[in-house]
Amino acid sequence: MAVFENYERRIEGIEKVMSQYGIGSLDEARKICTDKGFDPYEITKGVQTICFEDAAWAYVLGAAIAIKKGATDAKDAARAIGEGLQAFCIPGSVADDRKVGIGHGNLASMLLDEETECFAFLAGHESFAAAEGAIGIANSANKVRTKPLRVILNGLGKDAAKIISRINGFTYVKTEFDFFTGELKIVEEIPYSDGDRAKVKCYGAFDVREGVAIMHHENVDVSITGNSTNPTRFQHPVAGTYKKERIQQGKKYFSVASGGGTGRTLHPDNMAAGPSSYGMTDTMGRMHSDAQFAGSSSVPAHVEMMGFIGMGNNPMVGASVATAVAVQEHCK
């Protein structure tokens, strides 16, 4: 029997969704998938090894729903997976209110759609969780796309970007930004591996202006922000400024704010409004985002606290894409 965090608070909603698709239990849902030749439980654990049990079982249910719905294309399977993720949201929570499960499914579907050319993990630091998400996408998305999806990391700090690139086998892109002319120069590109991981480009910026210039250089049309260090002076200002300029250019840009939720850090009112006040990171995300998730971009426990599953939002993007691709590969 499947057992996971906050089981008692989740199971009623889960059983209601399972009944809609004729699934008797989560163990049966897993068997539906393994009978097709893949295991969403293991895929999820493979993306972020420290994820909670509820995350792995949520992807099991999502994949089983995709199979039951006959969603054989990855971008359609991703939306079905979102239904499974949503079923795990605790009723009345921040995640439930924002329909974060559905949002994750829709985001993954967007990344598997040929119209999306470049996806950016826009972090205030080059986080390992963003790397986990990027690896999950790099290893899977382009298996089912005709036109390869480009994936970049764009964060504050050139040394941090180089370190993350070396550790994960990405390609480090060294840039110079002319603050007088506003021109971005690519100094060198250093791939730290061969194969799919090297296709992920990792940029480090000195400030917001350079971060925005990097977004324009890569023609980013979808991004997700991190929400940890330096939140008020890099990723949210970059996303907001870039969005304004893209609109002026008549181009599309879909911005996702990964974090936030009640009780997040850097309260603008010094918490004077009590526990229902929104932190500055949450507030800034609301100002530019087309969709806002709940909880940390990296830490499973904080996403769990928001009433969702125990997995960082960034690696969750990778898990959603990887699971959707597995559905297509084994069911089409």
C-alpha positions as CSV (number, residue, x, y, z in Angstrom):
1,M,0.0,0.0,0.0
2,A,1.3,3.5,-0.9
3,V,1.9,5.6,2.1
4,F,3.2,9.2,2.0
5,E,3.4,12.5,3.8
6,N,0.0,14.0,5.0
7,Y,-1.8,10.9,3.8
8,E,-4.9,11.5,5.8
9,R,-5.3,15.1,4.5
10,R,-4.8,14.1,0.9
11,I,-6.4,10.7,0.3
12,E,-10.0,11.8,0.0
13,G,-9.2,14.1,-3.0
14,I,-6.9,11.5,-4.5
15,E,-9.5,8.8,-4.3
16,K,-12.1,11.1,-5.9
17,V,-9.8,11.7,-8.9
18,M,-8.9,8.0,-9.1
19,S,-12.6,7.0,-9.2
20,Q,-13.1,9.4,-12.2
21,Y,-10.7,7.3,-14.2
22,G,-11.5,3.9,-12.9
23,I,-8.3,3.5,-10.9
24,G,-8.8,1.4,-7.8
25,S,-5.6,2.4,-5.9
26,L,-2.2,4.1,-6.2
27,D,-0.6,0.7,-6.4
28,E,-2.9,-0.1,-9.3
29,A,-1.9,3.2,-10.9
30,R,1.7,2.2,-10.7
31,K,1.0,-1.2,-12.3
32,I,-0.8,0.6,-15.1
33,C,2.5,2.4,-15.8
34,T,4.9,-0.5,-15.2
35,D,2.8,-2.7,-17.5
36,K,3.6,-0.2,-20.2
37,G,7.3,-0.4,-19.4
38,F,8.1,2.6,-17.3
39,D,7.9,3.6,-13.7
40,P,7.0,7.3,-12.8
41,Y,8.0,6.6,-9.2
42,E,11.6,5.9,-10.2
43,I,11.7,8.7,-12.8
44,T,10.7,11.2,-10.1
45,K,13.3,9.9,-7.6
46,G,15.8,10.1,-10.4
47,V,15.3,13.8,-11.0
48,Q,15.5,15.0,-7.3
49,T,16.7,12.2,-5.1
50,I,15.6,14.0,-1.9
51,C,12.0,14.4,-3.0
52,F,9.3,13.1,-0.7
53,E,7.2,10.0,-1.2
54,D,4.1,12.0,-2.0
55,A,5.9,13.5,-5.0
56,A,6.8,10.1,-6.5
57,W,3.2,8.8,-6.0
58,A,1.7,12.0,-7.5
59,Y,3.6,11.4,-10.7
60,V,2.5,7.8,-10.7
61,L,-1.2,8.9,-10.5
62,G,-0.6,11.6,-13.2
63,A,1.0,9.2,-15.6
64,A,-1.8,6.6,-15.0
65,I,-4.4,9.3,-15.8
66,A,-2.6,10.1,-19.0
67,I,-2.7,6.5,-20.0
68,K,-6.4,6.2,-19.1
69,K,-7.2,9.3,-21.1
70,G,-5.3,8.0,-24.1
71,A,-2.9,11.0,-24.1
72,T,-0.2,9.5,-26.3
73,D,1.5,12.8,-27.2
74,A,3.9,14.1,-24.5
75,K,2.4,17.6,-24.5
76,D,-1.1,16.2,-23.9
77,A,0.2,13.7,-21.3
78,A,1.8,16.6,-19.4
79,R,-1.6,18.2,-18.9
80,A,-3.0,14.9,-17.7
81,I,-0.1,14.5,-15.3
82,G,-1.1,18.0,-13.9
83,E,-4.4,16.5,-12.9
84,G,-2.6,13.9,-10.8
85,L,-0.4,16.5,-9.2
86,Q,-3.4,18.6,-8.4
87,A,-5.1,15.7,-6.7
88,F,-2.3,15.7,-4.1
89,C,-2.8,19.3,-3.1
90,I,-4.1,19.6,0.5
91,P,-7.6,21.2,0.4
92,G,-7.6,24.9,1.4
93,S,-3.8,25.2,1.1
94,V,-1.9,27.9,-0.9
95,A,-1.1,25.3,-3.5
96,D,-4.7,24.2,-3.8
97,D,-5.9,27.8,-4.2
98,R,-3.3,28.5,-6.9
99,K,-4.0,25.2,-8.7
100,V,-0.3,24.6,-8.7
101,G,-0.6,21.0,-9.9
102,I,-2.5,22.0,-13.0
103,G,0.0,24.8,-13.5
104,H,3.0,22.4,-13.5
105,G,1.2,20.2,-16.0
106,N,0.5,23.2,-18.3
107,L,4.1,24.4,-18.0
108,A,5.5,21.0,-19.0
109,S,3.1,20.9,-21.9
110,M,4.3,24.3,-23.1
111,L,7.9,23.1,-23.0
112,L,7.0,20.1,-25.1
113,D,5.2,22.2,-27.6
114,E,7.2,23.1,-30.8
115,E,6.2,26.8,-30.5
116,T,8.4,27.1,-27.4
117,E,12.0,27.7,-28.4
118,C,13.9,28.6,-25.3
119,F,13.2,27.9,-21.6
120,A,15.2,29.7,-18.8
121,F,15.7,28.8,-15.2
122,L,16.0,32.4,-14.0
123,A,17.5,32.2,-10.6
124,G,19.0,34.7,-8.1
125,H,21.8,32.2,-7.8
126,E,22.9,29.2,-10.0
127,S,21.1,26.7,-7.8
128,F,21.5,22.9,-7.8
129,A,17.8,22.5,-8.0
130,A,17.7,24.5,-11.3
131,A,20.4,22.1,-12.5
132,E,18.3,19.1,-11.5
133,G,15.4,20.5,-13.5
134,A,17.5,21.4,-16.5
135,I,19.0,17.9,-16.5
136,G,15.5,16.3,-16.4
137,I,14.5,18.4,-19.4
138,A,17.7,18.0,-21.3
139,N,17.6,14.2,-21.0
140,S,14.0,13.9,-22.2
141,A,12.3,16.8,-24.0
142,N,14.1,16.6,-27.2
143,K,13.4,12.9,-27.6
144,V,9.9,13.9,-28.7
145,R,10.4,17.3,-30.2
146,T,11.2,17.9,-33.9
147,K,12.8,21.2,-33.1
148,P,15.1,20.9,-30.0
149,L,14.2,23.0,-27.0
150,R,17.0,25.2,-25.8
151,V,17.5,25.3,-22.0
152,I,19.5,27.9,-20.2
153,L,20.3,28.9,-16.6
154,N,20.6,32.6,-16.0
155,G,21.7,33.8,-12.6
156,L,23.6,36.3,-10.5
157,G,27.3,35.5,-10.3
158,K,29.7,34.4,-13.0
159,D,31.8,32.2,-10.7
160,A,28.7,30.4,-9.5
161,A,27.6,29.8,-13.1
162,K,31.0,28.3,-13.9
163,I,31.0,26.0,-10.9
164,I,27.5,24.7,-11.6
165,S,28.5,24.2,-15.2
166,R,31.5,22.1,-14.3
167,I,29.7,20.0,-11.7
168,N,26.8,19.2,-14.0
169,G,28.5,19.0,-17.3
170,F,26.7,22.1,-18.8
171,T,28.2,24.7,-21.1
172,Y,29.4,27.8,-19.3
173,V,28.9,31.0,-21.3
174,K,31.2,33.8,-20.3
175,T,29.7,37.2,-21.1
176,E,30.8,40.9,-21.0
177,F,28.1,43.6,-20.8
178,D,28.9,47.2,-21.9
179,F,26.9,49.3,-19.5
180,F,27.4,52.4,-21.7
181,T,26.1,50.9,-24.9
182,G,23.9,48.1,-23.5
183,E,25.6,45.6,-25.7
184,L,26.2,42.0,-24.6
185,K,29.3,40.2,-25.8
186,I,29.9,36.4,-25.7
187,V,33.5,36.0,-24.7
188,E,33.7,32.2,-24.7
189,E,31.7,29.0,-24.3
190,I,33.1,26.1,-22.4
191,P,31.3,22.8,-22.6
192,Y,32.0,20.5,-19.6
193,S,30.7,17.3,-21.1
194,D,29.5,15.7,-24.3
195,G,25.9,14.9,-25.1
196,D,22.6,16.3,-23.8
197,R,23.9,18.0,-20.7
198,A,26.3,20.1,-22.7
199,K,23.4,21.5,-24.6
200,V,22.3,23.3,-21.4
201,K,23.9,26.8,-21.4
202,C,24.7,28.4,-18.0
203,Y,25.1,32.2,-17.8
204,G,26.3,34.3,-14.9
205,A,25.4,38.0,-14.7
206,F,26.7,41.0,-12.7
207,D,23.4,42.7,-12.4
208,V,19.8,43.0,-13.7
209,R,20.7,44.8,-17.0
210,E,23.1,42.0,-18.0
211,G,20.5,39.4,-17.0
212,V,17.9,41.0,-19.2
213,A,20.4,41.2,-22.1
214,I,21.1,37.5,-21.7
215,M,17.3,36.8,-22.0
216,H,17.1,38.8,-25.2
217,H,20.2,37.1,-26.6
218,E,18.7,33.7,-26.1
219,N,15.2,34.8,-27.2
220,V,13.7,33.2,-24.1
221,D,10.0,32.8,-24.4
222,V,9.2,30.8,-21.2
223,S,11.0,31.1,-17.8
224,I,10.7,30.1,-14.2
225,T,12.2,32.2,-11.4
226,G,14.1,30.9,-8.4
227,N,13.2,32.5,-5.1
228,S,16.1,32.2,-2.7
229,T,19.2,34.4,-2.4
230,N,19.1,38.0,-3.6
231,P,15.4,37.8,-4.6
232,T,14.7,41.5,-4.7
233,R,17.6,42.5,-6.9
234,F,17.9,39.9,-9.7
235,Q,15.4,37.3,-10.9
236,H,12.1,39.1,-10.3
237,P,13.4,42.5,-11.7
238,V,14.9,40.6,-14.7
239,A,11.6,38.8,-15.4
240,G,9.6,42.0,-15.0
241,T,11.9,44.2,-17.1
242,Y,12.2,41.5,-19.8
243,K,8.5,41.0,-20.0
244,K,7.9,44.8,-20.5
245,E,10.5,44.9,-23.3
246,R,9.1,41.7,-25.0
247,I,5.6,43.2,-25.0
248,Q,7.0,46.4,-26.6
249,Q,8.6,44.2,-29.3
250,G,5.3,42.4,-29.9
251,K,6.8,39.0,-28.8
252,K,5.4,36.3,-26.5
253,Y,6.9,35.6,-23.1
254,F,5.4,33.4,-20.4
255,S,6.8,34.1,-16.9
256,V,6.4,31.6,-14.0
257,A,7.2,32.6,-10.5
258,S,8.2,29.4,-8.7
259,G,8.1,30.4,-5.1
260,G,6.3,32.4,-2.5
261,G,3.3,31.6,-0.3
262,T,2.3,33.0,3.0
263,G,5.1,33.4,5.5
264,R,7.9,33.7,2.9
265,T,11.0,35.8,3.7
266,L,11.6,39.6,3.4
267,H,8.2,40.9,4.5
268,P,7.7,44.5,3.3
269,D,5.7,45.3,6.3
270,N,8.0,43.6,8.8
271,M,5.3,41.1,9.4
272,A,3.1,43.7,11.0
273,A,0.0,42.3,9.2
274,G,0.4,39.0,10.9
275,P,0.7,35.5,9.4
276,S,-1.5,36.2,6.4
277,S,0.9,38.9,5.1
278,Y,2.8,38.1,1.9
279,G,6.6,38.3,1.8
280,M,8.4,40.5,-0.7
281,T,9.5,37.5,-2.8
282,D,5.8,36.4,-3.2
283,T,4.7,40.0,-3.9
284,M,7.3,40.5,-6.6
285,G,6.4,37.2,-8.3
286,R,2.7,38.3,-8.4
287,M,3.8,41.5,-10.2
288,H,5.3,39.8,-13.3
289,S,4.1,36.2,-13.4
290,D,1.6,34.6,-15.8
291,A,1.5,31.7,-13.3
292,Q,2.7,31.5,-9.7
293,F,3.6,28.3,-8.0
294,A,4.0,27.9,-4.2
295,G,7.0,27.2,-2.1
296,S,10.7,27.0,-2.8
297,S,12.3,26.5,-6.2
298,S,14.6,23.9,-4.6
299,V,13.6,22.7,-1.1
300,P,11.0,19.9,-0.9
301,A,10.0,20.7,2.6
302,H,9.0,24.2,1.8
303,V,6.8,23.2,-1.2
304,E,5.3,20.6,1.1
305,M,4.5,23.3,3.7
306,M,2.5,25.2,1.0
307,G,0.2,22.1,0.7
308,F,1.8,20.7,-2.4
309,I,4.1,17.7,-2.9
310,G,7.6,17.5,-1.4
311,M,9.7,18.4,-4.4
312,G,11.4,21.7,-5.4
313,N,9.6,23.5,-8.1
314,N,12.6,23.6,-10.5
315,P,13.3,19.8,-10.4
316,M,9.5,19.3,-10.6
317,V,9.6,20.9,-14.1
318,G,12.1,18.3,-15.1
319,A,10.1,15.5,-13.6
320,S,6.9,16.6,-15.4
321,V,8.6,16.7,-18.7
322,A,10.5,13.4,-18.2
323,T,7.3,11.6,-17.1
324,A,5.3,13.0,-20.0
325,V,8.0,11.9,-22.5
326,A,8.0,8.4,-21.0
327,V,4.2,8.2,-21.6
328,Q,4.7,9.0,-25.2
329,E,7.6,6.7,-25.7
330,H,5.8,3.7,-24.2
331,C,2.2,4.3,-25.1
332,K,2.2,5.8,-28.6
